[in-house]
Amino acid sequence: MKLYDFDGMFDKKLTDFISANVGKYTESEWEDIIPRLYKKFGDTPIKSVGDTPNGFYAKMTDEELVKALCTHLKQGVPVSEFLCKAIEGRNAVKLLLPLLDGSEQEREYAVNLIGSADCAIQKYMDMLVSPDCGEELKNSLVDFIKEKADLAAQRAVEYYERGVEREFMLEIMSRSVVRSDKIFDILIKEFRGDSENVPMHASYLAAYGDERALEYLLDKIDEDGISFIEYKELLLAIESLGGTYDKQRDFSNDPYYAMFKTREVSATDIFGGADGKKG
């Protein structure tokens, strides 16, 4: 299979373009220009290829596209966005599933291309608890599993009870839509028992959306020893569940509150008061 380093070709053209336009654009303008140039490059005919990058991949079958991806990775040839977008535009999920058992790079690309397809969720759960799975890939897996959390909720409970990747399992459980007393009890137990991570567990309760959590959140926010950050996250959780908390609290001695007020004052100085006028 013939491989082309389209990103390398683009980089060469970009270097020439930048050299010819030195001083014409600011850094922020370049950040906007470069992606547009890359997109345009995808439809630019390349003599040595006999086609545009997009056209080159458009002629391939689904199987050929996935094979091209694997060959790029095995031979160390950069994988362009043009190839990834070509695969994303096809119905190639089943062809990508075997890559989840491949090399680290193959797994990373496969996960990002498969996304949250139903047929991959159980495999993602297997990968999530595997010692061979790195932290970055685990975070990607959890993001996709959360989109279909109900498909993984039961296994998440089982892994949690076995003490396996508990924080990830709590995050997944909190995104399930089908209500479960078991999951609710776990989320409440963690919220009440982990005083070091109150904001995180409050956010789980907010995400789960069970109004029964309000009484526990209201009890916690009323405690004297909570920090300003805890207060803010608890308040957000309470309001997201339809509750209110109007008691005035004094956080003037909290360093995070001082930082918050400083940023607030700075924003007022820049943008003016409530009427939008300065001075």
MOFENVEN-V464082 format. One record per helix or strand of 3 or more residues. SS is the DSSP state (H for helix, E for strand). FROM is the first residue (numbers start at 1). TO is the last residue. If there is no record, write none. Layout:
ss	from	to
SS	FROM	TO
SS	FROM	TO
//
This chain:
ss	from	to
H	6	20
H	27	41
H	53	58
H	62	75
H	81	88
H	93	101
H	104	114
H	118	128
H	135	147
H	149	161
H	166	174
H	181	193
H	195	208
H	211	221
H	228	240
H	255	271
//
